[in-house]
Amino acid sequence: IQAALENPYGVSKLQSEQVAFAYSRAQKVPVYIFRLPNVFGKWCRPNYNSAVATFCGNIANGLPIEVNAPERVMTLVYIDDVIASIIDAINGKISPAEDGYCHVPVTYEAKLQEIADKIQAFHNSRETLVMPTLTGLDKALYSTYLSYLPTNAFSYPLTVHADARGLFAEFFKTEANGQFSISTTAPGITRGNHWHHTKVEKFLVIHGEASICFRKVDESAVYEYKVSGTKPTVVDIPAGYTHSIKNISNSRELITIIWANEPFDPECPDTYQLEV
């Protein structure tokens, strides 16, 4: 994009393009020229000439950022898409467009403040556990943000709720697809014995052995599923069924990954105690 600017740097870019086009005409060889917008991705130098790199680098390292033109709309292109397009050009899979230039097929537009807010939300997600829906720009931005983490900050603790039965910790929550948690259960201990109106769950035992029992709240029949971490099996927990999970091992801890279709809301937990 610099070649379109009327400054010494832009003029030099334009002249370089003209030399390449002249060579192509004279030698009858193809030339592929990309006028790239704001390229972002891992390993870009922060506090230099990339707003995304600066935001990612500073926020990941606990440093302040300045958004001097919050309403400015940025056209962005992700480095992986750039490289893929260049490889396609080398392999003859793309040709210059009518304007004579090659174009990366995937670009994004976002306001500068919006970009900063997204990256700040990624940083805050370690506290809130809320992960935005990672598609398009958000997916590429999140991968970029993580690449700027200090090497001593790759891990972070979870809030753990522990008692004699074992422990429970929420892992992460999503804006549209519920939340994930992890639970441990001591030998012989039963958890649950409750039901939900709308909340549904999936249980996946990854260590130990469990008996998962169900009873429809207005019926007496009990249904049992025995599962083991040696044969990973997902068990759906439908709404309207009181359910429990028991560690049936005499010595081994039970570890279960739990998905729920909605983040836990203490103001409206949708959880009602009832023996299976």
C-alpha positions as CSV (number, residue, x, y, z in Angstrom):
1,I,0.0,0.0,0.0
2,Q,3.0,2.3,0.4
3,A,3.4,2.6,-3.3
4,A,0.2,4.6,-3.5
5,L,1.5,7.3,-1.2
6,E,3.1,10.5,-2.5
7,N,6.1,10.5,-0.2
8,P,9.8,9.4,-0.9
9,Y,9.2,5.9,0.5
10,G,6.0,5.5,-1.5
11,V,7.7,6.9,-4.7
12,S,10.6,4.4,-4.3
13,K,8.1,1.5,-4.0
14,L,6.2,2.7,-7.1
15,Q,9.4,3.0,-9.1
16,S,10.5,-0.5,-8.0
17,E,7.2,-1.8,-9.3
18,Q,7.7,0.0,-12.6
19,V,11.1,-1.6,-13.0
20,A,9.7,-5.1,-12.4
21,F,6.8,-4.5,-14.9
22,A,9.3,-3.3,-17.5
23,Y,11.5,-6.3,-17.0
24,S,8.4,-8.6,-17.4
25,R,7.5,-6.9,-20.7
26,A,11.0,-7.0,-22.1
27,Q,11.9,-10.5,-21.1
28,K,8.4,-12.1,-21.5
29,V,8.5,-13.5,-18.0
30,P,5.8,-13.3,-15.4
31,V,6.1,-10.9,-12.5
32,Y,3.9,-11.1,-9.4
33,I,3.5,-8.0,-7.4
34,F,1.5,-7.8,-4.2
35,R,0.4,-4.4,-2.7
36,L,-0.1,-5.6,0.8
37,P,-2.2,-3.8,3.4
38,N,-1.2,-3.9,7.1
39,V,0.4,-7.3,7.6
40,F,0.2,-8.9,11.1
41,G,1.2,-12.2,12.7
42,K,3.8,-13.8,14.9
43,W,7.3,-12.4,15.2
44,C,6.5,-8.9,13.9
45,R,8.5,-6.3,15.8
46,P,6.4,-4.3,18.3
47,N,6.7,-0.6,18.9
48,Y,8.0,-0.1,15.3
49,N,5.6,0.1,12.4
50,S,2.7,-2.3,13.3
51,A,-0.2,-1.3,15.5
52,V,-1.2,-5.0,16.0
53,A,2.4,-6.0,17.0
54,T,2.6,-3.1,19.4
55,F,-0.8,-3.8,21.0
56,C,0.0,-7.6,21.3
57,G,3.5,-7.0,22.6
58,N,2.6,-4.4,25.2
59,I,-0.6,-6.0,26.4
60,A,1.1,-9.5,26.7
61,N,3.9,-7.9,28.7
62,G,1.7,-5.8,31.0
63,L,2.6,-2.5,29.3
64,P,0.2,0.3,28.5
65,I,-0.9,1.1,24.9
66,E,-2.1,4.3,23.2
67,V,-4.8,4.3,20.6
68,N,-4.4,7.7,19.0
69,A,-7.0,7.3,16.2
70,P,-9.6,4.9,17.7
71,E,-12.1,5.3,14.8
72,R,-9.5,4.7,12.0
73,V,-10.4,1.7,10.0
74,M,-7.5,-0.7,9.4
75,T,-7.3,-3.1,6.5
76,L,-5.4,-6.1,7.7
77,V,-3.9,-9.2,6.1
78,Y,-2.6,-12.2,8.1
79,I,1.0,-13.3,7.4
80,D,0.0,-17.0,6.9
81,D,-2.5,-15.9,4.1
82,V,0.3,-13.8,2.5
83,I,2.7,-16.7,2.5
84,A,0.1,-19.0,1.1
85,S,-0.7,-16.6,-1.7
86,I,3.0,-16.2,-2.6
87,I,3.5,-20.0,-2.7
88,D,0.4,-20.2,-5.0
89,A,2.0,-17.6,-7.3
90,I,5.2,-19.5,-7.4
91,N,3.3,-22.7,-8.3
92,G,1.3,-20.9,-11.0
93,K,-2.0,-21.3,-9.1
94,I,-2.8,-17.6,-9.2
95,S,-2.3,-14.8,-11.8
96,P,-2.3,-11.0,-11.6
97,A,-5.7,-9.4,-11.6
98,E,-6.8,-6.9,-14.3
99,D,-5.0,-4.1,-12.4
100,G,-1.7,-6.0,-12.8
101,Y,-1.3,-6.9,-9.2
102,C,-1.8,-10.1,-7.2
103,H,-4.1,-10.0,-4.2
104,V,-4.3,-12.0,-1.1
105,P,-7.9,-13.3,-1.1
106,V,-8.5,-12.9,2.7
107,T,-8.4,-9.5,4.3
108,Y,-10.0,-8.0,7.3
109,E,-11.3,-4.5,8.3
110,A,-11.6,-3.3,11.8
111,K,-11.4,0.0,13.7
112,L,-8.2,0.5,15.6
113,Q,-10.0,0.6,19.0
114,E,-11.8,-2.5,18.1
115,I,-8.5,-4.3,17.5
116,A,-7.1,-3.1,20.8
117,D,-10.2,-4.2,22.6
118,K,-10.1,-7.7,21.1
119,I,-6.4,-8.1,22.1
120,Q,-7.2,-6.8,25.6
121,A,-10.0,-9.3,25.9
122,F,-7.6,-12.1,25.0
123,H,-5.4,-10.9,27.9
124,N,-8.3,-10.7,30.3
125,S,-9.6,-14.2,29.4
126,R,-7.1,-15.7,31.8
127,E,-9.2,-14.0,34.6
128,T,-12.7,-14.1,33.1
129,L,-12.1,-17.5,31.4
130,V,-14.3,-16.1,28.6
131,M,-12.9,-17.0,25.2
132,P,-14.4,-15.1,22.2
133,T,-15.7,-17.1,19.2
134,L,-12.4,-17.6,17.3
135,T,-13.3,-17.2,13.6
136,G,-11.8,-15.0,10.9
137,L,-9.9,-12.0,12.3
138,D,-10.3,-13.1,16.0
139,K,-8.7,-16.5,15.2
140,A,-5.6,-14.9,13.6
141,L,-5.4,-12.2,16.2
142,Y,-5.5,-14.7,19.1
143,S,-2.7,-16.8,17.6
144,T,-0.7,-13.6,17.1
145,Y,-1.3,-12.4,20.6
146,L,-0.1,-15.7,22.2
147,S,3.1,-15.5,20.2
148,Y,4.1,-12.3,22.2
149,L,3.7,-13.9,25.7
150,P,6.9,-13.9,27.7
151,T,8.3,-17.4,27.9
152,N,7.7,-17.5,31.7
153,A,4.0,-16.7,31.3
154,F,2.7,-19.5,29.1
155,S,0.8,-21.0,32.1
156,Y,-1.8,-19.6,34.5
157,P,-3.7,-21.1,37.5
158,L,-7.4,-21.8,37.7
159,T,-9.7,-21.1,40.6
160,V,-10.1,-24.5,42.3
161,H,-13.0,-25.5,44.5
162,A,-11.9,-28.5,46.6
163,D,-13.4,-30.6,49.4
164,A,-13.3,-34.2,50.7
165,R,-14.9,-35.4,47.5
166,G,-12.2,-34.0,45.2
167,L,-11.8,-30.7,43.2
168,F,-13.7,-28.8,40.6
169,A,-12.3,-26.0,38.3
170,E,-13.8,-24.2,35.4
171,F,-11.3,-24.3,32.4
172,F,-12.7,-21.8,30.0
173,K,-16.0,-20.3,28.8
174,T,-17.2,-19.3,25.4
175,E,-19.5,-16.6,24.2
176,A,-21.7,-19.0,22.2
177,N,-20.7,-22.6,23.0
178,G,-20.9,-23.0,26.8
179,Q,-18.0,-23.8,29.1
180,F,-15.5,-26.6,29.9
181,S,-14.6,-27.7,33.4
182,I,-12.5,-30.4,35.1
183,S,-13.6,-32.5,38.1
184,T,-11.8,-35.1,40.3
185,T,-13.6,-37.5,42.5
186,A,-12.1,-39.6,45.3
187,P,-12.7,-43.4,45.4
188,G,-16.2,-44.4,46.4
189,I,-17.5,-40.8,46.2
190,T,-20.7,-39.8,44.3
191,R,-21.1,-36.4,42.9
192,G,-24.2,-34.8,41.4
193,N,-27.7,-36.0,42.3
194,H,-29.2,-32.9,40.7
195,W,-31.0,-32.0,37.4
196,H,-31.4,-29.0,35.1
197,H,-34.3,-27.5,33.2
198,T,-32.3,-26.2,30.2
199,K,-28.6,-26.8,30.9
200,V,-27.2,-29.9,29.3
201,E,-23.7,-31.4,29.7
202,K,-21.3,-33.9,28.3
203,F,-19.1,-36.0,30.7
204,L,-15.8,-37.5,29.5
205,V,-13.9,-39.6,32.0
206,I,-10.2,-39.5,31.2
207,H,-8.8,-41.3,34.2
208,G,-10.4,-44.0,36.5
209,E,-13.7,-45.7,36.3
210,A,-17.2,-44.3,36.9
211,S,-20.8,-45.2,37.1
212,I,-23.0,-42.5,35.6
213,C,-26.7,-42.9,36.6
214,F,-29.8,-41.1,35.3
215,R,-33.5,-41.0,36.3
216,K,-36.1,-38.9,34.6
217,V,-37.4,-36.6,37.3
218,D,-41.0,-37.8,37.1
219,E,-40.2,-41.5,36.7
220,S,-38.6,-44.2,38.9
221,A,-36.5,-46.1,36.3
222,V,-32.7,-45.7,36.7
223,Y,-30.3,-45.9,33.8
224,E,-26.6,-46.6,34.3
225,Y,-23.6,-46.1,32.1
226,K,-20.2,-47.5,33.2
227,V,-17.2,-45.7,31.7
228,S,-13.5,-45.8,32.0
229,G,-10.5,-43.6,31.1
230,T,-9.0,-46.5,29.2
231,K,-11.9,-46.3,26.7
232,P,-12.8,-42.7,26.4
233,T,-16.6,-42.4,26.0
234,V,-18.7,-39.2,26.0
235,V,-22.0,-39.4,28.0
236,D,-24.7,-36.8,27.3
237,I,-26.6,-35.4,30.2
238,P,-30.1,-34.5,29.0
239,A,-32.2,-31.8,30.6
240,G,-35.0,-33.2,32.9
241,Y,-32.9,-36.1,34.2
242,T,-31.4,-36.1,37.6
243,H,-28.0,-37.6,37.4
244,S,-24.9,-38.7,39.4
245,I,-21.4,-39.8,38.8
246,K,-19.6,-42.2,41.2
247,N,-16.0,-43.2,41.3
248,I,-16.3,-47.0,41.4
249,S,-12.6,-47.6,41.9
250,N,-11.3,-48.6,45.3
251,S,-8.0,-46.8,44.9
252,R,-7.8,-44.6,41.7
253,E,-8.9,-41.0,41.4
254,L,-11.6,-40.2,38.9
255,I,-10.9,-37.4,36.5
256,T,-13.7,-36.0,34.4
257,I,-13.9,-33.3,31.7
258,I,-17.3,-31.6,31.7
259,W,-18.8,-29.5,28.9
260,A,-22.0,-27.5,29.6
261,N,-24.0,-25.6,27.0
262,E,-24.0,-22.4,29.0
263,P,-21.5,-20.7,31.4
264,F,-22.4,-21.1,35.0
265,D,-24.5,-18.2,36.3
266,P,-24.6,-18.0,40.1
267,E,-27.7,-15.8,39.8
268,C,-29.5,-18.5,37.8
269,P,-27.7,-21.8,38.3
270,D,-30.5,-24.0,36.8
271,T,-29.5,-26.8,39.2
272,Y,-31.9,-28.7,41.5
273,Q,-30.9,-31.3,44.0
274,L,-32.7,-34.6,43.6
275,E,-31.5,-38.2,44.3
276,V,-31.2,-40.4,41.3
